[in-house]
Amino acid sequence: MKLALTNRQDLKARALLLGDRLDLRAFKIADCLATTPLTLEADADGGIAVLFRYGVVVFFGVKSLDEVRFIDTLKPLITNPYATPEIEEMDIHCGKSGLGVQSGAVSLDEISLEKMQVIADALSKSLLLSLYEKTVGSEFDKIEPLAQQLATHGKVSADAKTLLSKIGNMLLIEHRMVGRAELGDKPETLWDYPQLGGLYASLEDEFELPERQAALERKLGLISDTAQTLADVWDNKQLHKLEWYVIGLIVFEIIISLFELGDKFFH
C-alpha cells in the first residue's frame, strides 16, 4: 500500500506507552490501513499511527497537536492510563542506498507500510522494556535490604503478605512480557515480508532487545526467588511461635491438673 508519507525524505517516529492495555476491538477493519498490527491514518497530512494492545501507540510523521487529538480519541479504550506516558523517539531518513540503523536513526531506501510496522514493533517493545526495567529496578532496591536483614540478623521485618505481594507483582510483569506483549517474538509482518528481517535485526541490536529482556528475566527470577525465601522464613517463624503457644497451653493444662489433684489430695 502506498502511503502519503512516501513523499517525505525525513520524518520522526514517536512511541507512547499510554496505559496497561488498549482495546483494539472498537476499530472497524474498513477504517484501517492494516490490522496486524493495527495501523490507522492519524491526520489529514498522511501521518499514521500503529497501535498495540499492550498500551503503545507509535506515530509516524504526525504533528504534536494531531498526536494529542488522536490520543484523546483513544482514552475510552485505555485500561489504567498512565499520568505521564513513557516516550521513545527515532528519526527516519529516506532515499538511502540501503536499510540500516545507527545512533538512534533509521536509514531507508523508501517508506512503506510494512517498514513502518517493523519499526513500530521494535520501538514499542523497547518502550515496554523501559517501563518494566524501572519497575523491576525499584522492587530490586526494596527487596535487597530485606535480604541483608536476613543475612545479618537471621530474620526479616516484612510480613508474608508484603512478600507475597512482591512475588505477585513479578509474576504479573512476566505474564505481560510473555502473554500480552510477546517481547521475544518477531513481528508478524516478517511472515509476509521476510526480506525485512535484516531491518528488524538491526533495530533489535540498536535497542538491545534480547539482552535487555534476558537481564530483566534474570532480575525477575531473582526477586521472586528471594521474596519466596523470605516468605518461607517468615512462615517458619510464625510456625515456631504457634508451636510455643501450643506448648504453653499444654504446660498450663498440666499445672491446672496438678492443682486439681493437689486440692483433692489435701481435702
Residue pairs with C-beta under 8 A, 6 or more apart in sequence:
1 33
1 34
1 112
1 113
3 33
3 46
3 48
3 111
3 112
3 113
3 116
4 45
4 46
5 11
5 46
5 47
5 48
5 60
5 61
5 111
5 116
6 110
6 111
6 112
7 46
8 61
8 94
8 111
9 93
9 94
9 95
10 91
10 92
10 93
10 94
11 60
11 61
11 91
11 92
11 94
11 111
12 60
12 61
12 89
12 90
12 91
12 92
13 58
13 59
13 60
13 89
13 90
13 91
13 92
13 106
13 116
13 119
13 120
13 123
14 58
14 59
14 62
14 67
14 87
14 88
14 89
15 56
15 57
15 58
15 59
15 87
15 88
15 89
15 120
15 123
15 124
15 126
15 127
16 56
16 57
16 58
16 59
16 67
16 71
16 85
16 86
16 87
16 127
17 55
17 56
17 82
17 85
17 86
17 87
17 124
17 127
17 128
17 131
18 55
18 56
18 57
18 71
18 74
18 78
18 81
18 82
18 85
19 55
19 78
19 79
19 80
19 81
19 82
20 54
20 55
20 79
20 80
20 176
21 53
21 54
21 55
21 78
21 79
21 80
21 180
22 51
22 52
22 53
22 54
22 55
22 56
22 57
22 74
22 77
22 78
22 79
23 53
23 77
23 78
23 79
24 38
24 51
24 53
24 77
26 77
27 38
27 40
27 51
29 35
31 40
32 38
32 39
32 40
33 39
33 40
33 41
33 48
33 113
34 113
34 117
36 188
36 189
37 50
37 51
37 52
37 117
37 120
37 121
37 187
37 188
37 189
38 50
38 51
38 52
39 48
39 49
39 50
39 51
39 113
39 116
39 117
40 48
40 49
40 51
41 47
41 48
41 49
42 48
42 49
42 59
42 62
42 66
42 67
42 70
43 62
43 63
43 66
43 70
45 61
45 63
45 66
46 61
47 59
47 60
47 61
47 62
47 63
47 66
48 59
48 60
48 61
48 62
48 113
48 116
49 57
49 58
49 59
49 60
49 62
49 70
50 57
50 58
50 60
50 116
50 117
50 120
50 124
51 57
51 74
52 58
52 120
52 124
52 181
53 180
54 124
54 128
54 176
54 180
54 181
55 78
55 79
56 123
56 124
56 127
56 128
57 70
57 71
57 74
58 119
58 120
58 123
58 124
59 67
59 70
60 92
60 116
60 119
60 120
62 70
75 81
86 127
86 130
86 131
87 127
88 123
88 126
88 127
88 130
89 104
90 104
90 105
90 106
90 119
90 123
91 104
91 105
91 106
92 105
92 106
92 108
92 111
92 119
93 105
93 106
93 107
93 108
94 108
94 109
94 110
94 111
95 109
95 110
96 107
96 108
96 109
97 109
98 107
98 109
99 106
99 107
99 108
99 109
99 115
99 196
99 198
99 199
99 202
100 106
100 107
100 202
101 107
101 199
101 202
101 203
101 205
101 206
102 206
104 206
106 119
106 199
106 203
108 115
114 189
114 192
114 193
114 196
115 196
115 199
117 187
117 189
118 187
118 189
118 190
118 193
118 196
118 199
118 200
118 203
119 199
119 203
121 187
121 189
121 200
122 187
122 200
122 203
122 204
122 206
122 207
122 209
123 203
123 207
124 181
125 181
125 183
125 207
125 209
126 207
126 209
126 212
128 177
128 181
128 183
129 183
129 207
129 209
129 212
129 213
129 216
132 173
132 176
132 177
132 216
133 212
133 216
135 169
135 173
136 170
136 173
136 216
136 219
136 220
136 223
137 219
139 166
139 169
139 170
139 223
140 219
140 222
140 223
142 166
143 166
143 223
143 226
143 227
143 230
146 156
146 157
146 158
146 163
146 226
146 230
147 226
147 230
149 155
149 156
149 157
150 156
150 229
150 230
150 233
155 233
155 237
156 163
156 230
156 233
156 234
158 230
158 234
159 234
160 231
160 234
160 235
160 238
163 227
163 228
163 230
163 231
163 234
164 227
164 231
166 223
166 224
166 227
167 224
167 227
167 228
167 231
170 220
170 223
170 224
170 227
171 224
173 220
174 217
174 220
177 183
177 213
177 216
177 217
178 184
183 209
183 213
184 210
184 213
186 197
186 200
187 200
189 196
190 196
190 197
190 200
203 209
204 210
